[in-house]
């Protein structure tokens, strides 16, 4: 998740100037920049949980997505849904297992993150949908518990010019996501019995359903991350994200 790295670097550079004893600085030329960024993440973990409004980073707990519109047809899947007011709890308990940054005339990177557990609540409106042989229609609230989540993300960003100032924008993100287990429930206002049957179907074989939904989960996650981060980076000059060495006097 290259864009996640740039967010961390920016926060480090800003706070490093204000409170240098608390926030370390990472330099573009640092041969151990991966380690520097990892150290910075751990330093800022408490603030990431509650958000950093000074740099326009919202809370990770809960992480909120106002609206998602899903429309996909694939083998064993036809899904047309609107998901609103999604809240995910537990995101601040992430662990970074791998981080690789490339700053040699390009802005690319790869990150592997593990989330022990995410609790998700959301409002849903599903119409004309089917998973395997199960018809899904209804409207209400979704509750889900997802455990053992592994996210591997690769990203590419590029500089852009805006009013004579250089900014960084994410050009492409690819994600791979695996979930060890999941349990869900529906509070459906239109078809409560059908919703209960759908939840029972999912909970009896979550791996089967998640395998069918996984391409959609990965594409949607990548789109959410890209839009979210570009909104933030669009107001941050590139020179404030990556700190250059200061020539000695």
TIGU-886971 format. One record per residue (C-alpha): residue in one letter; x negated, z negated, y negated. Coordinates in steps of 0.25 Angstrom, whole numbers, plus 2048, in hexadecimal, padded with zeros to 3 digits. Example, Ala and Ser with C-alpha at 12.3 -4.5 7.8 and 13.67 -1.06 7.14 Angstrom:
<kefis>
A7CF7E1812S7C97E3804
</kefis>
This chain:
<kefis>
X800800800X7F68057F6X8008027EAX8017F47EEX7F17F37ECX7F27F97DEX7FD7EE7DBX7F47E37DFX7E87E97D8X7F07EA7CBX7F47DC7CCX7E67D77CFX7E17DF7C3X7EB7D97B9X7EB7CB7BEX7DC7CB7C0X7DA7CD7B1X7E47C27AEX7E07B87B9X7D37BC7BFX7D17B07C7X7DF7B27CEX7DF7C17D0X7D37C97D5X7D07D77D0X7CE7E37D9X7C57EE7D4X7C67FD7D7X7B77FD7DCX7B87F17E4X7B37F47F2X7BC7E97F8X7C87ED7F0X7D17EC7FCX7CD7DD7FEX7CE7DB7EFX7DD7E07EFX7E07D77FBX7DB7CB7F4X7E37CE7E8X7F07D07F0X7EE7C27F6X7EB7BC7E9X7F77C27E3X8007C07EFX8087B47E9X80B7BC7DCX80F7C97E4X8197C07EBX8217BD7DEX81D7CA7D6X8137CC7CBX81C7D17BFX80F7D37B6X80C7DF7BFX81A7E37C2X8197DF7D1X8267D97D6X8277CE7E1X8237D17EFX82D7C57F4X8377CA7F3X8337D97F2X83F7E07ECX8447EF7EDX8507F27E5X8557FE7ECX8528077F8X8598147FCX85681880AX85A826810X85482A81CX857832829X84E832835X84F831844X858825847X85A822839X86482682EX86381D822X86981D814X86981080DX867809800X85F7FC800X8607F37F4X85A7E67EFX8507E57FAX8487D87FAX83C7D6804X8377C8806X8297C580CX8217D0806X8177C77FFX8127C280DX80C7D0810X7FE7D0816X7F47DC813X7ED7E0820X7E67EC81BX7E37F280DX7DB7FE80AX7D98037FCX7D38117F7X7CF8127E9X7C581E7EAX7CC8277E0X7D98257E6X7E381A7E8X7E78187F7X7E880D800X7EE80780CX7F47F980FX7F97F281BX8027E6819X80A7DC822X8177D581EX81A7CA828X8297CA824X8327D081AX8407CB817X8497D6811X8567D680AX85D7E2804X86B7E8801X86E7F4809X878800809X877809815X87F815817X880820822X87481A82AX86F819838X863813840X86381884EX871818852X87680D849X87E81183DX87A809830X884808824X8877FC81BX8837F480FX87E7E680DX8717DE80EX8667DF817X85D7D481CX8507D6824X8447CF829X8387D882CX82B7D2833X81D7D7836X81D7E282BX8117EB82AX8107F581FX8047FF81EX804807811X7FC81280CX7FC8167FDX7F78207F3X7F881E7E4X7F38277D9X7F08257CAX7FA82B7C0X7F982D7B0X8048277A8X802827798X7F382879AX7F281D7A3X7EF81D7B2X7F88177BCX7F98167CBX80581B7D3X80781B7E2X8088297E7X80B8267F6X80D81B7FFX80F81B80EX81380F816X81480B825X81C7FF828X81E7F7835X8287EB837X8267E2843X8347DD843X8417DC83AX84F7D683AX85A7DA831X8687D682DX8737DC825X87E7D681CX8867E281CX8937E2812X8997EF818X8967EF827X8917E182CX8937E383BX88C7F083BX8817EA832X87F7DF83CX87E7E9848X8747F1840X86C7E483EX86D7E084CX8687EF850X85C7EE847X8587DF84BX8597E385AX84F7EE858X8487ED84BX83C7F584FX844801853X84B801846X83F7FF83DX83880A844X843814840X84380E832X83480D830X83281B829X83D81781FX83780981DX82980F81BX82E81A811X836810809X82C806808X821810803X82B8157F8X82F8077F4X8208037F2X81C8107EBX82880F7E1X8258007DFX8168017DDX81780D7D4X8208067CAX8167FB7C9X80A8047C8X81080D7BEX80E8037B3X8007FF7B7X7F48077B2X7EA80A7BEX7DE8047B7X7E67F67B8X7E87F87C7X7DA7FB7CBX7CF7F37C4X7C27FB7C1X7B47F57C0X7B07F07B2X7A37F67AFX7987EB7ACX7937EA79E
</kefis>
